[in-house]
Amino acid sequence: MQSFQTLYNAKKRSSRQKLVLGVQKSIFGGILVISSPPVLHTFWNAKGKEALVTALSLKHNFHLAKNLILFLGDGECMGVSTVTATRILKGQLEGKPGEETVLTMDTFPNLALSKTYNVNMQMPDSAATATAYLCGVKATYGTLGLSATARRGQCSTEKNNEVHSVLHRARAAGKSVGIVTTTRVQHASPGGNYAHTSERNWYSDAAQPADALAGGCKDIAYQLVHNTDINVILGGGRQYMLPNNITDPEYAKQTGDRLDNTNLIDEWLKNKKNAKYVWNKAQLDAVDEDTTEYLMGLFEPKDTRYELERNAETDPSLTEMVEKAIKILSKNPKGFYLFVEDNEAKKALYEALTSERDTMSVVTADHSHVFSFGSSSPRGNPVLGLSTKIGTDKKYFTTALYGNGPGFAIDSNGTRPDININITSATGYTQQSAVPLSSETHGSEDVAIFAKGPMSHLFHGVQEQSYIAHAMAYAACIDPTPSVTWSQAVLCLILILLSFLILKIKSAEGSRVSKFS
């Protein structure tokens, strides 16, 4: 065994490094002890053999995907560097060094990379990327549910350029469908499931310019209610559904946003059987899944609170919302499609409520951010801690950095301020950045796609982001477009034939794996 302290050079040990050790005490209840990586080659050979046997034992699942679940980690949650940092942090919170930790999505057998650029932009935004991974069509930056012929903010370019999501087409095929998000439900990522708009920020009619209103273009909240028959809608965004003369039920000093004097919550409830609307955790908990066919829950005027700020007594967690959604949607014998935005839903939850035999689960991101994670740091170094080296300006820096953003700081002497572990570990600390901006930008690199379940082997290699929608629709035999009526039968016939052929081949090759066991 090797103590954390021996990872530091005694000559370079400083008060800053002693503070690092103090943080390790506070996090793990004592000095962190790290096991040295095994030096014997036999350990790694055995580990390699184990991984090889697992790889050789993999079998493609050619079953029809009755259910589809898309977990979307919005940029910050799911860039590759962020996934790595998350993996290490998870392990460290469990008292381990962290690097060896396995995330749930790490266990998914199929992996691909997604190219996130927009038709007109190298650095993408959440609206055009949502159009790609939900509708199967690359789009113009800032537009939602429209082909690239549409121009941002130009209402006149919306007509006849609408493209439809897999969620919309799944509903047309008779499946139940749902949206669960920690943002406002009118935000770009969830909005791509149902909206067609040339401006992602037209959350309500109050945000639309006069020419858009005169041109008959509808705001996103209006489209949420009128475009697609969605069974479950859970997230934030109350203010865009209520008129500006109605007080918010939770915050007495806030009102709705709408200028058309329409209560869209009431509109959504109209003509629906077994439908419920809730706005707090107690009401959500009281919903009987067995007797509820439609559920709308809007828990904040805008986005829901971050998990660290959430009041567990009044605000449901993402996991609780996902659980409620799956229980309602899974009653449909034809299956369901569920979109989940964020990255907190637990493995045990959806594995307990669904079966990998008939449920395709896909985890991906719309884009990354300019987040980097590295520098010289020993095994087990705190993810949010400092590098063991210092810059050429003789000052410390964090191992987690941003290429741009509000973390840029220069003191009165024109140099970077001194930092230590007490400063960087404080709640609200802003990570250092190289270029000053009011907020950091999206990244332009590829993001990962993790997949499991029926036909998940379709996710391989490097793909256009728009491929995600096509693969998911194919796995469930959902029509490529709402107007096509014959394609589902053709797709399913192909799947059946492929399944039969591959199973015959696999059975003939099954003995090849045994010699590695």
SULLINGI-V267516 format. One record per residue. PSI is psi in degrees with one decimal (NA if undefined). OMEGA is omega in degrees with one decimal (999 if undefined). NEAR is the number of other C-alpha atoms within 12 Angstrom. Layout:
psi:PSI omega:OMEGA near:NEAR
psi:PSI omega:OMEGA near:NEAR
This chain:
psi:146.8 omega:-177.8 near:13
psi:126.5 omega:-177.7 near:18
psi:157.6 omega:178.5 near:20
psi:-34.9 omega:-175.4 near:31
psi:-34.2 omega:-176.9 near:28
psi:-9.2 omega:177.0 near:22
psi:-9.4 omega:179.3 near:26
psi:145.4 omega:175.1 near:26
psi:126.0 omega:-174.5 near:15
psi:-33.6 omega:-178.0 near:12
psi:-23.5 omega:-176.6 near:9
psi:0.5 omega:-177.4 near:16
psi:130.5 omega:-176.1 near:18
psi:177.8 omega:176.7 near:20
psi:-32.8 omega:177.6 near:15
psi:-42.4 omega:-178.8 near:28
psi:-31.2 omega:175.5 near:34
psi:-34.7 omega:177.0 near:23
psi:-35.7 omega:176.2 near:25
psi:-44.1 omega:179.4 near:36
psi:-36.0 omega:178.5 near:34
psi:-37.6 omega:178.0 near:25
psi:-38.7 omega:176.9 near:31
psi:-38.4 omega:177.2 near:34
psi:-44.7 omega:-174.8 near:21
psi:-30.0 omega:-179.2 near:17
psi:-44.2 omega:-169.4 near:21
psi:2.7 omega:176.5 near:21
psi:16.3 omega:179.2 near:16
psi:175.3 omega:178.8 near:15
psi:129.6 omega:-179.4 near:25
psi:126.1 omega:177.6 near:33
psi:125.3 omega:-176.9 near:26
psi:130.2 omega:175.3 near:28
psi:129.9 omega:176.6 near:21
psi:140.9 omega:175.8 near:18
psi:134.6 omega:-178.8 near:17
psi:132.9 omega:-177.1 near:15
psi:-19.9 omega:-178.2 near:10
psi:134.1 omega:-179.1 near:11
psi:-23.1 omega:-178.4 near:11
psi:-33.3 omega:178.5 near:11
psi:-50.5 omega:-176.1 near:13
psi:-31.9 omega:175.7 near:14
psi:-41.9 omega:178.7 near:14
psi:-40.8 omega:179.2 near:16
psi:-40.4 omega:177.4 near:15
psi:-40.4 omega:178.5 near:15
psi:-41.3 omega:179.0 near:18
psi:-43.8 omega:179.4 near:17
psi:-35.5 omega:179.5 near:18
psi:-42.7 omega:178.1 near:18
psi:-41.9 omega:178.0 near:18
psi:-43.8 omega:-179.4 near:18
psi:-42.1 omega:-179.5 near:18
psi:-21.1 omega:-177.7 near:22
psi:-8.5 omega:-177.6 near:22
psi:137.4 omega:176.5 near:20
psi:136.5 omega:176.3 near:27
psi:140.5 omega:178.0 near:30
psi:106.5 omega:-176.7 near:31
psi:12.6 omega:176.9 near:35
psi:155.7 omega:173.3 near:34
psi:133.7 omega:177.6 near:35
psi:102.1 omega:177.3 near:37
psi:-39.7 omega:-178.0 near:40
psi:147.4 omega:176.8 near:49
psi:129.0 omega:175.4 near:53
psi:123.6 omega:177.2 near:54
psi:113.4 omega:175.6 near:48
psi:117.8 omega:-176.5 near:42
psi:110.7 omega:174.1 near:44
psi:106.9 omega:-176.2 near:39
psi:120.6 omega:178.7 near:37
psi:-70.9 omega:-174.4 near:39
psi:-29.9 omega:-175.9 near:32
psi:-19.9 omega:-162.0 near:32
psi:11.6 omega:169.1 near:39
psi:156.7 omega:-175.5 near:37
psi:-42.9 omega:179.6 near:35
psi:-34.4 omega:178.5 near:30
psi:-37.0 omega:176.4 near:35
psi:-43.0 omega:178.9 near:38
psi:-47.6 omega:179.8 near:29
psi:-37.4 omega:178.7 near:35
psi:-42.5 omega:179.8 near:33
psi:-45.3 omega:-178.8 near:30
psi:-43.5 omega:-179.9 near:29
psi:-41.0 omega:178.4 near:29
psi:-46.0 omega:179.5 near:25
psi:-39.3 omega:-179.5 near:27
psi:-34.7 omega:176.2 near:32
psi:-16.8 omega:176.1 near:24
psi:8.1 omega:177.5 near:20
psi:18.2 omega:-178.6 near:27
psi:168.7 omega:175.0 near:29
psi:-41.1 omega:172.8 near:32
psi:-36.3 omega:-173.5 near:29
psi:-28.0 omega:-177.0 near:29
psi:-3.0 omega:-174.9 near:24
psi:151.0 omega:178.4 near:25
psi:122.2 omega:173.7 near:22
psi:160.7 omega:178.8 near:26
psi:-47.7 omega:-175.9 near:27
psi:-18.9 omega:174.1 near:31
psi:-23.3 omega:-178.2 near:23
psi:-8.8 omega:178.5 near:19
psi:132.7 omega:-171.6 near:28
psi:-17.7 omega:-174.1 near:34
psi:136.4 omega:-172.3 near:31
psi:141.0 omega:176.3 near:28
psi:170.1 omega:172.4 near:32
psi:144.2 omega:-176.9 near:30
psi:125.7 omega:176.7 near:36
psi:117.8 omega:-165.3 near:34
psi:-1.4 omega:-176.0 near:47
psi:152.6 omega:173.6 near:37
psi:168.4 omega:-178.3 near:35
psi:-37.5 omega:-175.7 near:30
psi:4.1 omega:-176.1 near:23
psi:135.9 omega:174.4 near:20
psi:-43.9 omega:175.0 near:20
psi:120.2 omega:-172.4 near:28
psi:167.0 omega:170.7 near:37
psi:170.1 omega:-172.6 near:39
psi:-21.6 omega:-178.9 near:45
psi:-52.8 omega:-179.0 near:46
psi:-34.5 omega:176.7 near:50
psi:-36.9 omega:176.9 near:59
psi:-40.6 omega:177.3 near:57
psi:-37.0 omega:-179.3 near:52
psi:-58.2 omega:-172.3 near:48
psi:-16.2 omega:178.1 near:51
psi:-34.5 omega:-174.7 near:54
psi:-15.4 omega:177.9 near:46
psi:16.4 omega:-176.9 near:37
psi:125.9 omega:173.9 near:40
psi:147.8 omega:-169.5 near:40
psi:178.1 omega:179.4 near:43
psi:138.4 omega:179.2 near:40
psi:127.8 omega:175.8 near:37
psi:-6.0 omega:178.2 near:39
psi:159.4 omega:-172.0 near:49
psi:123.4 omega:176.8 near:55
psi:25.6 omega:179.7 near:52
psi:152.0 omega:174.7 near:46
psi:170.5 omega:-176.0 near:39
psi:-6.5 omega:175.1 near:33
psi:-28.2 omega:-180.0 near:26
psi:150.9 omega:178.5 near:32
psi:139.1 omega:-175.3 near:28
psi:130.8 omega:176.3 near:30
psi:2.7 omega:-179.2 near:30
psi:98.7 omega:-176.7 near:28
psi:-37.2 omega:-175.3 near:31
psi:-15.5 omega:-178.2 near:23
psi:1.4 omega:-177.4 near:26
psi:-40.2 omega:-172.9 near:31
psi:134.0 omega:178.3 near:22
psi:7.0 omega:175.8 near:17
psi:11.0 omega:-178.9 near:25
psi:138.4 omega:172.3 near:30
psi:147.1 omega:-171.2 near:41
psi:142.1 omega:-176.5 near:40
psi:165.6 omega:174.1 near:46
psi:-36.3 omega:177.1 near:52
psi:-46.9 omega:-179.7 near:53
psi:-43.3 omega:-178.4 near:42
psi:-31.7 omega:175.9 near:41
psi:-39.7 omega:177.6 near:46
psi:-40.9 omega:177.9 near:35
psi:-27.2 omega:178.6 near:28
psi:0.3 omega:176.0 near:31
psi:1.5 omega:177.5 near:25
psi:158.7 omega:170.0 near:33
psi:149.4 omega:-175.7 near:41
psi:151.3 omega:-178.6 near:46
psi:158.6 omega:176.9 near:51
psi:126.7 omega:174.3 near:52
psi:127.1 omega:-177.2 near:51
psi:154.0 omega:173.0 near:50
psi:-2.1 omega:173.6 near:44
psi:-174.8 omega:168.3 near:35
psi:144.1 omega:-176.1 near:37
psi:-11.2 omega:176.7 near:48
psi:0.7 omega:-179.1 near:46
psi:163.7 omega:-173.6 near:43
psi:-45.6 omega:-175.0 near:42
psi:-55.6 omega:175.5 near:48
psi:-32.2 omega:-178.2 near:50
psi:-27.5 omega:178.6 near:55
psi:-16.7 omega:178.2 near:50
psi:-22.2 omega:-172.3 near:53
psi:-18.0 omega:-170.2 near:46
psi:154.8 omega:174.3 near:48
psi:102.7 omega:-175.5 near:50
psi:145.8 omega:179.9 near:55
psi:-4.5 omega:179.0 near:42
psi:113.4 omega:-175.6 near:43
psi:-21.1 omega:-176.5 near:41
psi:5.7 omega:177.5 near:31
psi:65.0 omega:-177.1 near:38
psi:-39.5 omega:176.4 near:38
psi:174.9 omega:180.0 near:43
psi:-19.9 omega:178.4 near:36
psi:-21.6 omega:-178.7 near:29
psi:-7.9 omega:-175.5 near:25
psi:139.1 omega:175.0 near:31
psi:166.5 omega:-175.8 near:21
psi:-39.9 omega:-177.2 near:16
psi:-32.1 omega:177.7 near:16
psi:-41.2 omega:177.3 near:26
psi:-43.4 omega:179.5 near:22
psi:-30.6 omega:-179.0 near:13
psi:-1.0 omega:176.7 near:18
psi:12.5 omega:177.9 near:20
psi:135.0 omega:-175.2 near:31
psi:144.0 omega:176.8 near:37
psi:166.6 omega:-173.1 near:43
psi:-38.9 omega:178.9 near:44
psi:-41.6 omega:177.5 near:48
psi:-43.4 omega:-178.3 near:37
psi:-30.1 omega:176.2 near:33
psi:-38.4 omega:-176.5 near:41
psi:-33.7 omega:-167.9 near:33
psi:-16.9 omega:-172.6 near:21
psi:-44.4 omega:-173.7 near:29
psi:138.5 omega:-179.9 near:33
psi:86.3 omega:-174.9 near:33
psi:129.2 omega:-175.9 near:44
psi:-42.8 omega:-176.9 near:47
psi:127.8 omega:178.5 near:49
psi:111.8 omega:-177.0 near:54
psi:128.2 omega:179.6 near:51
psi:-146.7 omega:175.3 near:48
psi:-172.3 omega:173.9 near:38
psi:26.9 omega:-179.2 near:39
psi:-40.2 omega:-169.1 near:45
psi:-25.9 omega:-179.0 near:40
psi:-9.5 omega:-179.2 near:45
psi:-13.3 omega:-172.5 near:46
psi:147.4 omega:175.7 near:36
psi:157.6 omega:-176.6 near:27
psi:0.4 omega:175.7 near:24
psi:11.1 omega:177.9 near:19
psi:128.6 omega:-179.1 near:25
psi:140.4 omega:177.6 near:21
psi:140.0 omega:-177.2 near:26
psi:-18.7 omega:-175.7 near:20
psi:-33.1 omega:-176.1 near:21
psi:108.4 omega:-171.1 near:17
psi:-23.0 omega:-177.4 near:11
psi:2.7 omega:-179.8 near:13
psi:148.5 omega:178.3 near:21
psi:176.0 omega:173.7 near:25
psi:-179.4 omega:-171.9 near:35
psi:-19.1 omega:-166.7 near:33
psi:144.5 omega:179.0 near:31
psi:-13.3 omega:-175.1 near:25
psi:6.4 omega:177.4 near:23
psi:28.8 omega:-178.9 near:20
psi:129.8 omega:173.6 near:26
psi:100.5 omega:-174.8 near:29
psi:-20.4 omega:175.1 near:35
psi:-45.2 omega:176.4 near:33
psi:-38.6 omega:179.0 near:20
psi:-40.7 omega:-179.0 near:22
psi:-36.1 omega:-178.0 near:33
psi:-22.7 omega:-176.8 near:26
psi:139.5 omega:171.7 near:17
psi:21.2 omega:175.8 near:12
psi:133.9 omega:177.1 near:21
psi:142.1 omega:176.4 near:14
psi:46.0 omega:-178.6 near:21
psi:143.4 omega:180.0 near:29
psi:147.7 omega:172.5 near:32
psi:134.2 omega:178.9 near:33
psi:157.6 omega:177.5 near:33
psi:9.3 omega:173.6 near:35
psi:171.2 omega:-174.2 near:33
psi:-41.1 omega:-178.7 near:28
psi:-42.6 omega:178.8 near:17
psi:-39.9 omega:178.4 near:23
psi:-44.2 omega:-179.8 near:34
psi:-30.4 omega:-176.7 near:23
psi:-10.8 omega:-179.3 near:18
psi:127.0 omega:177.2 near:29
psi:110.1 omega:-176.8 near:19
psi:-32.5 omega:-176.1 near:25
psi:-27.8 omega:-177.2 near:20
psi:6.0 omega:-177.6 near:17
psi:126.7 omega:177.7 near:28
psi:-28.9 omega:-179.2 near:33
psi:135.9 omega:179.6 near:37
psi:124.8 omega:170.9 near:45
psi:126.1 omega:176.4 near:46
psi:117.6 omega:-180.0 near:46
psi:108.0 omega:-165.6 near:44
psi:-2.8 omega:174.9 near:42
psi:157.1 omega:175.7 near:38
psi:-38.6 omega:177.5 near:34
psi:-122.8 omega:178.9 near:30
psi:153.7 omega:175.4 near:26
psi:167.4 omega:-177.0 near:35
psi:151.2 omega:172.7 near:25
psi:153.1 omega:-176.6 near:20
psi:-38.6 omega:-179.7 near:19
psi:-22.7 omega:-178.2 near:12
psi:-6.2 omega:-173.7 near:15
psi:136.9 omega:172.2 near:20
psi:108.1 omega:-174.6 near:17
psi:-16.6 omega:179.2 near:18
psi:-29.4 omega:-174.0 near:14
psi:-23.4 omega:-175.3 near:21
psi:126.6 omega:178.7 near:35
psi:150.7 omega:174.9 near:37
psi:166.8 omega:176.2 near:35
psi:-42.1 omega:179.9 near:35
psi:-42.6 omega:179.5 near:29
psi:-37.0 omega:178.0 near:29
psi:-41.9 omega:179.5 near:46
psi:-42.6 omega:179.8 near:44
psi:-45.3 omega:180.0 near:34
psi:-41.8 omega:-179.1 near:41
psi:-47.6 omega:-177.8 near:46
psi:-38.8 omega:-179.9 near:44
psi:-35.2 omega:178.2 near:34
psi:-46.5 omega:-175.1 near:38
psi:-33.8 omega:-173.4 near:41
psi:-5.5 omega:176.9 near:36
psi:-20.3 omega:-177.9 near:25
psi:119.2 omega:-178.5 near:23
psi:-17.5 omega:178.5 near:14
psi:-6.7 omega:177.8 near:26
psi:-172.1 omega:-177.2 near:35
psi:164.7 omega:170.6 near:44
psi:127.2 omega:-179.8 near:50
psi:127.1 omega:174.1 near:50
psi:125.6 omega:178.8 near:53
psi:120.9 omega:178.0 near:46
psi:126.8 omega:-179.0 near:49
psi:-168.6 omega:-174.6 near:36
psi:36.0 omega:-175.4 near:36
psi:-11.1 omega:-175.8 near:32
psi:134.5 omega:-171.2 near:32
psi:146.4 omega:178.2 near:23
psi:-47.0 omega:-175.7 near:25
psi:-31.2 omega:-177.1 near:15
psi:-61.8 omega:-172.2 near:22
psi:-21.0 omega:174.7 near:33
psi:-30.7 omega:178.8 near:23
psi:-28.8 omega:-174.2 near:14
psi:-12.0 omega:-179.7 near:24
psi:169.5 omega:179.1 near:30
psi:134.4 omega:178.8 near:25
psi:-18.9 omega:179.0 near:31
psi:-36.6 omega:-176.0 near:23
psi:7.9 omega:-179.3 near:30
psi:117.7 omega:172.7 near:38
psi:125.3 omega:176.2 near:46
psi:128.0 omega:-179.0 near:47
psi:131.1 omega:177.2 near:46
psi:126.3 omega:179.1 near:49
psi:-175.3 omega:177.5 near:47
psi:156.7 omega:175.7 near:48
psi:-33.4 omega:179.4 near:53
psi:174.4 omega:174.7 near:45
psi:-173.2 omega:170.7 near:39
psi:172.2 omega:-177.0 near:38
psi:53.8 omega:-178.7 near:33
psi:130.7 omega:175.4 near:37
psi:155.7 omega:-176.4 near:29
psi:114.6 omega:-178.5 near:33
psi:-135.3 omega:-174.4 near:27
psi:179.4 omega:-177.8 near:22
psi:112.2 omega:179.4 near:22
psi:140.5 omega:-178.9 near:26
psi:167.0 omega:175.6 near:28
psi:130.1 omega:178.0 near:32
psi:4.1 omega:178.1 near:44
psi:137.7 omega:-179.7 near:40
psi:134.3 omega:-179.4 near:45
psi:-39.4 omega:-178.4 near:41
psi:20.0 omega:-177.2 near:37
psi:-161.8 omega:-174.9 near:42
psi:154.9 omega:172.5 near:41
psi:152.0 omega:177.0 near:33
psi:-8.5 omega:173.8 near:33
psi:165.4 omega:176.7 near:26
psi:159.0 omega:179.4 near:24
psi:173.3 omega:178.2 near:18
psi:-13.7 omega:174.7 near:10
psi:9.5 omega:177.0 near:13
psi:28.6 omega:179.4 near:14
psi:154.3 omega:-178.6 near:19
psi:161.7 omega:177.3 near:28
psi:159.9 omega:-178.2 near:39
psi:151.8 omega:177.2 near:39
psi:-23.4 omega:174.7 near:32
psi:120.9 omega:-175.2 near:36
psi:161.7 omega:175.1 near:34
psi:145.3 omega:177.6 near:34
psi:-30.7 omega:176.5 near:25
psi:169.0 omega:178.5 near:26
psi:-174.0 omega:-174.8 near:24
psi:-6.2 omega:-178.8 near:22
psi:-3.9 omega:176.1 near:29
psi:130.1 omega:-177.2 near:26
psi:129.3 omega:175.0 near:24
psi:129.8 omega:-178.1 near:17
psi:-174.5 omega:-174.8 near:10
psi:-18.9 omega:179.0 near:8
psi:3.9 omega:-179.9 near:9
psi:20.5 omega:179.2 near:10
psi:166.6 omega:177.2 near:15
psi:144.0 omega:177.2 near:23
psi:152.6 omega:174.1 near:20
psi:142.1 omega:176.2 near:24
psi:158.4 omega:173.5 near:29
psi:178.0 omega:-174.0 near:30
psi:-29.6 omega:176.9 near:33
psi:-38.5 omega:179.9 near:24
psi:-48.6 omega:-172.7 near:25
psi:-20.5 omega:-179.7 near:31
psi:-1.6 omega:-178.9 near:26
psi:143.2 omega:175.9 near:15
psi:132.0 omega:179.4 near:13
psi:-3.1 omega:178.3 near:11
psi:136.6 omega:179.0 near:19
psi:121.6 omega:-178.5 near:25
psi:149.0 omega:-178.8 near:37
psi:147.1 omega:177.2 near:37
psi:157.9 omega:-175.2 near:29
psi:-30.7 omega:-175.7 near:23
psi:134.2 omega:-178.9 near:21
psi:124.1 omega:172.0 near:19
psi:155.3 omega:179.3 near:17
psi:-31.8 omega:172.7 near:13
psi:149.8 omega:-176.9 near:19
psi:159.5 omega:-173.5 near:27
psi:172.1 omega:170.6 near:26
psi:162.6 omega:173.2 near:34
psi:167.8 omega:-176.6 near:35
psi:-3.5 omega:-175.5 near:26
psi:170.2 omega:178.1 near:29
psi:157.8 omega:172.6 near:33
psi:160.9 omega:-176.5 near:41
psi:153.6 omega:170.4 near:42
psi:120.7 omega:175.8 near:46
psi:133.6 omega:-176.4 near:39
psi:147.5 omega:174.3 near:39
psi:159.9 omega:178.5 near:43
psi:-169.6 omega:-175.7 near:40
psi:130.0 omega:175.5 near:38
psi:17.0 omega:-177.9 near:40
psi:-15.2 omega:176.3 near:41
psi:-10.5 omega:174.7 near:30
psi:-21.8 omega:177.8 near:32
psi:106.6 omega:-177.0 near:38
psi:157.8 omega:174.0 near:23
psi:-155.0 omega:178.2 near:20
psi:122.7 omega:-173.0 near:21
psi:154.6 omega:167.5 near:27
psi:145.1 omega:-178.5 near:31
psi:-30.3 omega:-179.9 near:41
psi:-17.7 omega:179.5 near:34
psi:-28.2 omega:-176.7 near:33
psi:-47.7 omega:-179.7 near:51
psi:-39.6 omega:-178.5 near:48
psi:-42.0 omega:-179.3 near:32
psi:-41.2 omega:-179.3 near:39
psi:-41.4 omega:178.3 near:46
psi:-41.4 omega:179.6 near:46
psi:-42.8 omega:-177.4 near:40
psi:-30.8 omega:-178.5 near:44
psi:5.7 omega:-178.0 near:43
psi:47.0 omega:177.6 near:40
psi:135.7 omega:-177.3 near:43
psi:138.8 omega:177.4 near:35
psi:-34.2 omega:176.4 near:35
psi:151.2 omega:-178.4 near:29
psi:-23.9 omega:-174.7 near:24
psi:-19.2 omega:-177.7 near:15
psi:128.1 omega:-176.1 near:16
psi:-18.9 omega:-174.4 near:17
psi:-15.3 omega:-170.5 near:16
psi:-32.3 omega:-177.6 near:20
psi:-43.0 omega:178.8 near:26
psi:-40.2 omega:179.6 near:17
psi:-45.6 omega:-179.7 near:18
psi:-44.9 omega:-179.1 near:24
psi:-36.5 omega:177.4 near:25
psi:-42.3 omega:177.5 near:19
psi:-43.9 omega:179.6 near:20
psi:-42.8 omega:-179.4 near:26
psi:-44.1 omega:179.8 near:21
psi:-42.8 omega:178.2 near:16
psi:-42.3 omega:-179.4 near:21
psi:-45.9 omega:-179.9 near:22
psi:-43.7 omega:-177.4 near:18
psi:-46.1 omega:-177.5 near:16
psi:-40.1 omega:179.4 near:20
psi:-36.9 omega:177.7 near:20
psi:-41.8 omega:-179.2 near:13
psi:-43.0 omega:-178.4 near:15
psi:-39.7 omega:-178.5 near:21
psi:-30.8 omega:179.5 near:15
psi:-23.6 omega:-176.6 near:12
psi:-0.4 omega:-172.6 near:15
psi:-31.1 omega:-175.5 near:17
psi:-13.9 omega:-174.6 near:14
psi:-23.4 omega:-176.7 near:14
psi:-29.3 omega:-169.0 near:21
psi:-29.8 omega:-176.3 near:13
psi:-13.6 omega:178.6 near:12
psi:-8.6 omega:-174.7 near:17
psi:NA omega:999 near:15
